[in-house]
Amino acid sequence: MSVHRRRKIGRWIVVGGALLIACGAVARLYLRSGPRLRAARGAVAHVVPAGARIRVEVLNATDTKGLARRAMLVLRDAGFDVVFFGNTAERTDTTRILDRSGHPDWAALAARAMGRARVEQVPDSSRFLDLTVLVGRNWTPPREPLYP
């Protein structure tokens, strides 16, 4: 094998090793920073009393994609048991908390966790939930923490 060919192979080995080290460093930084889509710690207080299980569904009533998921994270951080999140065909400007099980105090806790929200009594015994949250255009999710 010629000297020129050995040098070329050596360069490829060095480049490959440098790429492996760079990939390992990026993976380590990513794993240390944690999940990207989490509500900012400390932005939402834990409002659900100990021992209570409040089942909630969160529905996005806007055209903004991903708003129901962000609201789900906020409500879970506040201690609610979010059993479903998704979209609805209904569009609303104001975030509404629908009390399905006759617990207005639980609806008030959800309104406190969400910030600006209107509470309505809409009993529905056919659902296995306590609250339905319709996320409206007036709700702004908390800022996500910066991961440098």
Residue pairs with C-beta under 8 A, 6 or more apart in sequence:
33 147
34 147
36 144
36 147
37 69
37 70
37 73
37 144
38 73
38 144
38 145
39 70
39 73
39 74
39 77
39 141
39 142
39 144
40 142
40 143
40 144
40 145
41 145
43 74
43 77
43 142
43 143
44 74
44 77
44 78
44 113
44 142
45 78
45 113
46 77
46 78
46 79
47 78
47 79
47 109
47 112
47 113
48 54
48 78
48 79
48 80
48 109
52 106
53 81
54 79
54 80
54 81
54 103
54 106
54 109
54 110
54 130
54 131
55 81
55 83
55 128
55 129
55 130
55 131
56 75
56 80
56 81
56 82
56 83
56 110
56 129
56 130
56 131
56 132
56 133
57 82
57 83
57 84
57 85
57 86
57 129
57 131
57 132
57 133
58 68
58 71
58 72
58 75
58 82
58 84
58 85
58 86
58 133
58 135
59 68
59 85
59 86
59 87
59 88
59 90
59 132
59 133
59 134
59 135
60 66
60 67
60 68
60 71
60 85
60 86
60 87
60 88
60 135
61 88
61 90
61 91
61 92
61 96
61 134
61 135
61 136
62 91
62 92
62 135
62 136
62 137
63 91
64 137
67 135
67 139
67 141
68 85
68 86
68 87
68 135
69 85
70 141
71 85
71 114
71 133
71 135
71 139
71 141
72 82
72 85
74 113
74 114
74 141
74 142
75 82
75 110
75 113
75 114
75 133
76 82
78 109
78 110
78 113
80 110
80 113
80 131
83 129
88 134
90 134
92 134
92 136
92 137
93 136
93 137
93 138
94 116
94 117
94 118
94 136
94 137
94 138
95 114
95 115
95 116
95 117
95 118
95 133
95 134
95 135
95 136
95 138
95 139
96 117
96 118
96 119
96 120
96 133
96 134
96 136
97 107
97 110
97 111
97 114
97 117
97 118
97 119
97 120
97 131
97 132
97 133
97 134
98 107
98 120
98 122
98 131
98 132
98 133
98 134
99 106
99 107
99 119
99 120
99 121
99 122
99 123
99 130
99 131
100 122
100 123
100 124
100 127
100 129
100 130
100 131
100 132
101 123
101 129
101 130
101 131
102 121
102 123
103 130
104 119
104 121
106 130
106 131
107 119
107 131
108 119
110 117
110 131
110 133
111 117
111 118
111 119
114 133
114 135
114 139
115 139
115 140
116 138
116 139
117 133
117 139
122 132
